[in-house]
């Protein structure tokens, strides 16, 4: 599986997680988050392996120390992804390395 495919699969799984959440009076927040994550997953799936976003995520350690493991954004990245409510797909992907770096230096 390529790094782009691994990223897209991770985001689709997070979207399913949001769709499975049942919260009274969430005013559609979980559905909006799921749609935003699915949109980002579709965007990520089309990125070439040498795309600067993929390379930034790799440098942030999202693909393991050797850059060949499945996508894992770590605790800080998970928090950002789970709280994402929308925006352009690239905005979420570009925010991940900064969130991971901030958590590592804290």
Beta strands, then each sheet from edge to edge (+ up, - down):
end
